[in-house]
Amino acid sequence: MFRWIFTLILNFLTFALVYSLHHRLSEVPLLKKHIPQELQTLPPIGKFFDPFKGFWANAEPPVASKKVQQLSLPGLHDEVSILFDDRLVPHIFAKNDHDLYYAQGYVTAMHRLWQMDFQTRAAAGRLSEIVGERALDFDRFQRRIGMVYAAEKALEAHMADSVCRMVMEAYTEGVNAYIAQIDEGSLPLEYKILDYKPEAWSPLKTALLLKYMAFDLSANGSSDYSLSYALAQYGKATIDSVFSNRPYREVPVIPEDTPLDFKPLPVPKQPKDIDSVLSGMAQLLVKTGTTQEKNYPKGSNNWAISGKKSVTGRPLLANDPHLQLRLPSIWYEVQLHAPGCNVYGVSLPGAPGVVIGFNERIAWGVTNSYADVLDLYRIEFKDKTYKEYRFNGQWKAVEMRKEVIQLRNGESVVEEVPYTVWGPVAVTKRPLPNLGLQLPPAHAIKWVAHEPSVELKTFYLLNRATNYDDFVKALEYFACPSQNFVYADSENNIALWVNGRHPLRWKEQGKFILPGTDSSYAWQGYLPHAHNPHVLNPKRGFVSSANQHSVSEKQYPYYLGWDYVSADRGLRINEVLSGLRRASFEDMRSLQNDELNVLAREVLPFLLARLRGSKLKGNYQKAFELLENWNFENNAQSIAATIFEEWWDNFTRSIWYDDFPAPMRYPELEMTLRLAVIDTTARWFDDRQTIEVEDYRAIAIRSFQQTIDQLQNKYGNIGEDWQWWKHKNTHIDHLAKIPGFGTGPLEIGGGSRMVNATGSTHGPSWRMVVQLGEVVQAWGIYPGGQSGNPGSPFYDNMIETWRVGSLATLLFLSRPEEIAENRLLYQLKLSKP
């Protein structure tokens, strides 16, 4: 009897142990209540340390074999040859378009499957399925702003286009062919850590990825709410003076001498008494924010110079989009070759085609234009059921969309989102976190990305374009986000288009929250594509953009928005390009790494003048001397750069914090600069929270001393620890912030306002220079590696090259036989069964 009981207990304990080793400790019934918070996300220990299927299986050898590997894959129409070069870049040679995109999907999944899966789950608001309730607020935000709805609309449009349908379905087949081959041991490491498995790819996931990027570049940081709140506090005249539609330093993307080549449409007229209506609505706003509006340091540079300025007599094009730095990298490098197509560049893992790149005849790149394509409309609901709202004098029924969010524990949360004629009302019964968009209750989101569009058609056509007309035709299909597309070709043309689907609006429509009760406040359609701002072969011999103001209102009849990035990078790029003669690739690379601080060059003499005579001592005096002798370069070792950047932030905060507290935003940098240089007696210098009446000098001295005190408390006396790179702390986190899978801090200079716009977590995500000609030459780099596997030597092998400002020579092949033996890693041959 005792032996039987002992055996039973032993079996139970064995079962319990095996169960515990194969489940997260936080999911084991008898243990989950006793597991500390920091241990609840640990993977199942038994599975993770399994010597055959656990993390050990993800280790890769330092160098792959150069032998030819053969694979038979269902769904292929013909043979495909894929050459992996010495940087693990695939050069895909296919005999038809279907196989080209099938193979692209296959190799991208081979190197980036987890990233593709995780990003699209995030876009869809499905992270709670993986990590549980701690992602619920994020998922609610994604669902309620209409991210899935937007992707579904985009998918409908893509599926209705025969080319897009073929491309998306072929890519999907390729991804799923790879997923079908992998077993538990070969799963990417993140699946093992987070303890879940991949699901089948679908075209909807590609659409979700595109909309996720669209939100990041067109909606993230929208200021409608915070400006309307400020309007209620100060009135229209004051807001116009500090949040001006025309920046203090106006350096438009489109040169001011560019003539219009179209007949403008009539600009819609403003409704009567609009100022009083907007002011009255602003008074009704509820304070929903407790923190200052977030600053999103996204930007990019691109430019092209004509053959008149280059040493070869042919154009040079450069691009470096600035996005969040992360591992795996946001980009995946690839060459695609098929009949009618030979293109090289970077793709988004999860989307077919090349997004930024070049072919044998043209090159192109993109920056964010910051055009306003999202507005908020105040909705008057009939009651708290949110089922009816007032529109044009009548009660109109909403379309209620149910969003079911699955949790990891098997439970679900149902979100009911009312959709109006304007779009979804994200906040009704419960608030949402500010994840890039401040949303007050009962306000609808009108966003261009909620409407059907076929952005993939643009890249399909760009990849095959041979001339300027082809380029312009391709851009007609690109709706959102609005981008500055730079262009150059082998026929010596250069061009730039501020491109996207731009609403036709009256001036300042959408700068503040609009009434949702009246259709007269609706957008009046969209600008014809030919009316988007553009320039071809300007007299100055170059085109450029750096997220600054798109076009001067003196030359352009339409309103595109008001909220752009400061002019610093644009000024510096134009300054350098204007002085170039017989420029080479090396000049373009050098400019991409330029670290001159234009703001400091303009404002620091004025700030230092306010400190003179203030009897500075000790570290204050030493800091003053460092700034006085500074060359305005934000290089990695500079101590003066650290002092200036912190001083400028404190100076800005000291001026505006008392007048524009949360949830309002501070006025733009251009306005602060204007006060420091021109409006030196402005009332804004006075701190309303003190008894004294402060002036410019008092604020300059106070913020300077505050800066030195803060830095001294953090780093001690002035010394090496004050160096810019140490203070800036550029680092590259893992996409899921898994410890040990990121890197940094990196010894690198620059900053968000420098051409080398490397900040703490954002920076040049891909640097590219293309030299057009009979034979195209190109160079590029991104901060990461082709593999998404932390156990691979190709996971982060390009970071050091990127850090020092170098570029890799891009291997652009016309046929497989051209590859040199020393650059071939291995060859993969795909065939149908």
Secondary structure as the mmCIF struct_conf table of DSSP 4:
data_model
#
loop_
_struct_conf.conf_type_id
_struct_conf.id
_struct_conf.beg_label_comp_id
_struct_conf.beg_label_asym_id
_struct_conf.beg_label_seq_id
_struct_conf.end_label_comp_id
_struct_conf.end_label_asym_id
_struct_conf.end_label_seq_id
HELX_RH_AL_P HELX_RH_AL_P1 PHE A 2 LEU A 21
TURN_TY1_P TURN_TY1_P1 HIS A 22 HIS A 22
BEND BEND1 HIS A 23 HIS A 23
HELX_RH_3T_P HELX_RH_3T_P1 LEU A 25 GLU A 27
BEND BEND2 VAL A 28 VAL A 28
TURN_TY1_P TURN_TY1_P2 PRO A 29 LEU A 31
HELX_RH_3T_P HELX_RH_3T_P2 LYS A 32 HIS A 34
BEND BEND3 ILE A 35 ILE A 35
HELX_RH_3T_P HELX_RH_3T_P3 GLN A 37 LEU A 39
TURN_TY1_P TURN_TY1_P3 GLN A 40 THR A 41
HELX_LH_PP_P HELX_LH_PP_P1 LEU A 42 PRO A 44
HELX_RH_AL_P HELX_RH_AL_P2 ILE A 45 PHE A 48
TURN_TY1_P TURN_TY1_P4 PHE A 49 PHE A 49
TURN_TY1_P TURN_TY1_P5 PRO A 51 LYS A 53
BEND BEND4 GLY A 54 GLY A 54
HELX_RH_3T_P HELX_RH_3T_P4 PHE A 55 ASN A 58
BEND BEND5 PRO A 62 VAL A 63
BEND BEND6 LYS A 67 LYS A 67
STRN STRN1 VAL A 68 SER A 72
TURN_TY1_P TURN_TY1_P6 PRO A 74 GLY A 75
BEND BEND7 HIS A 77 ASP A 78
STRN STRN2 VAL A 80 ASP A 85
TURN_TY1_P TURN_TY1_P7 ASP A 86 ARG A 87
STRN STRN3 PRO A 90 PHE A 93
BEND BEND8 LYS A 95 ASN A 96
HELX_RH_AL_P HELX_RH_AL_P3 ASP A 97 ALA A 123
TURN_TY1_P TURN_TY1_P8 ALA A 124 GLY A 125
TURN_TY1_P TURN_TY1_P9 LEU A 127 LEU A 127
HELX_RH_AL_P HELX_RH_AL_P4 SER A 128 VAL A 131
HELX_RH_3T_P HELX_RH_3T_P5 GLY A 132 ALA A 135
HELX_RH_AL_P HELX_RH_AL_P5 LEU A 136 ARG A 144
TURN_TY1_P TURN_TY1_P10 ILE A 145 GLY A 146
HELX_RH_AL_P HELX_RH_AL_P6 MET A 147 ALA A 160
BEND BEND9 ASP A 161 ASP A 161
HELX_RH_AL_P HELX_RH_AL_P7 SER A 162 GLN A 181
BEND BEND10 GLU A 184 GLU A 184
TURN_TY1_P TURN_TY1_P11 GLY A 185 SER A 186
BEND BEND11 LEU A 187 LEU A 187
HELX_RH_AL_P HELX_RH_AL_P8 LEU A 189 LEU A 194
TURN_TY1_P TURN_TY1_P12 ASP A 195 ASP A 195
HELX_RH_AL_P HELX_RH_AL_P9 PRO A 203 SER A 218
TURN_TY1_P TURN_TY1_P13 ALA A 219 GLY A 221
STRN STRN4 SER A 222 SER A 222
HELX_RH_AL_P HELX_RH_AL_P10 ASP A 224 TYR A 234
HELX_RH_AL_P HELX_RH_AL_P11 LYS A 236 VAL A 242
BEND BEND12 PHE A 243 PHE A 243
BEND BEND13 ASN A 245 ARG A 246
BEND BEND14 TYR A 248 ARG A 249
BEND BEND15 VAL A 253 ILE A 254
TURN_TY1_P TURN_TY1_P14 GLU A 256 ASP A 257
HELX_LH_PP_P HELX_LH_PP_P2 THR A 258 LEU A 260
BEND BEND16 PHE A 262 PHE A 262
HELX_LH_PP_P HELX_LH_PP_P3 LYS A 263 PRO A 271
TURN_TY1_P TURN_TY1_P15 LYS A 272 ASP A 273
HELX_RH_AL_P HELX_RH_AL_P12 ILE A 274 GLN A 283
TURN_TY1_P TURN_TY1_P16 LEU A 284 LEU A 284
BEND BEND17 THR A 290 THR A 291
HELX_LH_PP_P HELX_LH_PP_P4 GLN A 292 ASN A 295
STRN STRN5 GLY A 299 ILE A 305
HELX_RH_3T_P HELX_RH_3T_P6 GLY A 307 LYS A 309
STRN STRN6 SER A 310 SER A 310
TURN_TY1_P TURN_TY1_P17 VAL A 311 THR A 312
BEND BEND18 GLY A 313 ARG A 314
STRN STRN7 LEU A 316 GLN A 324
STRN STRN8 ARG A 326 LEU A 327
BEND BEND19 PRO A 328 PRO A 328
BEND BEND20 ILE A 330 ILE A 330
STRN STRN9 TYR A 332 ALA A 338
TURN_TY1_P TURN_TY1_P18 PRO A 339 GLY A 340
STRN STRN10 CYS A 341 SER A 347
TURN_TY1_P TURN_TY1_P19 PRO A 349 GLY A 350
BEND BEND21 ALA A 351 ALA A 351
BEND BEND22 GLY A 353 GLY A 353
BEND BEND23 VAL A 355 VAL A 355
STRN STRN11 ILE A 356 ASN A 359
BEND BEND24 GLU A 360 ARG A 361
STRN STRN12 ILE A 362 ASN A 368
STRN STRN13 LEU A 374 ARG A 378
STRN STRN14 PHE A 381 PHE A 381
BEND BEND25 LYS A 382 ASP A 383
TURN_TY1_P TURN_TY1_P20 LYS A 384 THR A 385
STRN STRN15 GLU A 388 PHE A 391
TURN_TY1_P TURN_TY1_P21 ASN A 392 GLY A 393
STRN STRN16 GLN A 394 ALA A 397
STRN STRN17 GLU A 399 GLN A 406
HELX_LH_PP_P HELX_LH_PP_P5 LEU A 407 LEU A 407
TURN_TY1_P TURN_TY1_P22 ARG A 408 ASN A 409
BEND BEND26 GLY A 410 GLY A 410
STRN STRN18 SER A 412 TYR A 419
BEND BEND27 VAL A 421 TRP A 422
STRN STRN19 PRO A 424 VAL A 425
BEND BEND28 THR A 428 ARG A 430
BEND BEND29 LEU A 435 GLY A 436
STRN STRN20 LEU A 437 LEU A 437
TURN_TY1_P TURN_TY1_P23 PRO A 441 ALA A 442
STRN STRN21 HIS A 443 TRP A 447
HELX_RH_3T_P HELX_RH_3T_P7 VAL A 448 HIS A 450
BEND BEND30 GLU A 451 GLU A 451
HELX_RH_AL_P HELX_RH_AL_P13 GLU A 455 ARG A 464
BEND BEND31 ASN A 467 ASN A 467
HELX_RH_AL_P HELX_RH_AL_P14 TYR A 468 LEU A 475
TURN_TY1_P TURN_TY1_P24 GLU A 476 TYR A 477
BEND BEND32 CYS A 480 PRO A 481
STRN STRN22 GLN A 483 ASP A 489
TURN_TY1_P TURN_TY1_P25 SER A 490 GLU A 491
BEND BEND33 ASN A 492 ASN A 492
STRN STRN23 ILE A 494 ASN A 499
BEND BEND34 GLY A 500 GLY A 500
STRN STRN24 PRO A 503 PRO A 503
TURN_TY1_P TURN_TY1_P26 LYS A 507 LYS A 511
BEND BEND35 PHE A 512 PHE A 512
STRN STRN25 LEU A 514 PRO A 515
BEND BEND36 GLY A 516 THR A 517
HELX_RH_3T_P HELX_RH_3T_P8 SER A 519 TYR A 521
BEND BEND37 ALA A 522 ALA A 522
STRN STRN26 TYR A 526 TYR A 526
HELX_RH_3T_P HELX_RH_3T_P9 HIS A 529 HIS A 531
BEND BEND38 ASN A 532 ASN A 532
STRN STRN27 HIS A 534 LEU A 536
BEND BEND39 ASN A 537 ASN A 537
TURN_TY1_P TURN_TY1_P27 LYS A 539 ARG A 540
BEND BEND40 GLY A 541 GLY A 541
STRN STRN28 PHE A 542 SER A 545
BEND BEND41 ALA A 546 GLN A 548
BEND BEND42 VAL A 551 VAL A 551
TURN_TY1_P TURN_TY1_P28 GLU A 553 GLN A 555
BEND BEND43 TYR A 558 TYR A 558
BEND BEND44 TRP A 562 TRP A 562
BEND BEND45 ALA A 567 ALA A 567
HELX_RH_AL_P HELX_RH_AL_P15 ASP A 568 GLY A 579
BEND BEND46 ARG A 581 ARG A 582
STRN STRN29 ALA A 583 ALA A 583
HELX_RH_AL_P HELX_RH_AL_P16 PHE A 585 GLN A 592
TURN_TY1_P TURN_TY1_P29 ASN A 593 ASN A 593
STRN STRN30 LEU A 596 LEU A 596
HELX_RH_AL_P HELX_RH_AL_P17 VAL A 598 LEU A 611
TURN_TY1_P TURN_TY1_P30 ARG A 612 GLY A 613
BEND BEND47 SER A 614 SER A 614
HELX_RH_AL_P HELX_RH_AL_P18 GLY A 618 GLU A 628
TURN_TY1_P TURN_TY1_P31 ASN A 629 ASN A 629
BEND BEND48 PHE A 632 PHE A 632
STRN STRN31 GLU A 633 GLU A 633
TURN_TY1_P TURN_TY1_P32 ALA A 636 GLN A 637
HELX_RH_AL_P HELX_RH_AL_P19 ILE A 639 TRP A 656
TURN_TY1_P TURN_TY1_P33 TYR A 657 ASP A 659
BEND BEND49 PHE A 660 PHE A 660
TURN_TY1_P TURN_TY1_P34 ALA A 662 PRO A 663
BEND BEND50 MET A 664 MET A 664
HELX_LH_PP_P HELX_LH_PP_P6 ARG A 665 GLU A 668
HELX_RH_AL_P HELX_RH_AL_P20 LEU A 669 VAL A 677
TURN_TY1_P TURN_TY1_P35 ILE A 678 ILE A 678
TURN_TY1_P TURN_TY1_P36 THR A 680 THR A 681
HELX_RH_3T_P HELX_RH_3T_P10 ARG A 683 PHE A 685
BEND BEND51 ASP A 686 ASP A 686
TURN_TY1_P TURN_TY1_P37 ARG A 688 GLN A 689
BEND BEND52 THR A 690 GLU A 692
HELX_RH_AL_P HELX_RH_AL_P21 TYR A 696 TYR A 715
BEND BEND53 ASN A 717 GLY A 719
HELX_RH_3T_P HELX_RH_3T_P11 GLU A 720 TRP A 722
HELX_RH_AL_P HELX_RH_AL_P22 TRP A 724 LYS A 728
STRN STRN32 ILE A 732 ILE A 732
STRN STRN33 ASP A 733 HIS A 734
TURN_TY1_P TURN_TY1_P38 LEU A 735 ALA A 736
TURN_TY1_P TURN_TY1_P39 PRO A 739 GLY A 740
BEND BEND54 PHE A 741 GLY A 742
STRN STRN34 THR A 743 THR A 743
TURN_TY1_P TURN_TY1_P40 SER A 752 ARG A 753
BEND BEND55 MET A 754 ASN A 756
BEND BEND56 SER A 760 THR A 761
STRN STRN35 HIS A 762 PRO A 764
BEND BEND57 SER A 765 SER A 765
STRN STRN36 ARG A 767 GLN A 771
BEND BEND58 GLY A 773 VAL A 775
STRN STRN37 GLN A 777 ILE A 781
BEND BEND59 PRO A 783 GLY A 784
BEND BEND60 GLN A 786 GLN A 786
TURN_TY1_P TURN_TY1_P41 PRO A 790 GLY A 791
BEND BEND61 SER A 792 SER A 792
TURN_TY1_P TURN_TY1_P42 PRO A 793 PHE A 794
BEND BEND62 TYR A 795 ASP A 796
TURN_TY1_P TURN_TY1_P43 ASN A 797 MET A 798
HELX_RH_AL_P HELX_RH_AL_P23 ILE A 799 ARG A 803
TURN_TY1_P TURN_TY1_P44 VAL A 804 GLY A 805
STRN STRN38 ALA A 808 THR A 809
HELX_LH_PP_P HELX_LH_PP_P7 LEU A 810 LEU A 810
BEND BEND63 SER A 814 ARG A 815
HELX_RH_3T_P HELX_RH_3T_P12 PRO A 816 GLU A 818
BEND BEND64 ILE A 819 ILE A 819
HELX_RH_3T_P HELX_RH_3T_P13 GLU A 821 ARG A 823
STRN STRN39 LEU A 824 SER A 831
#
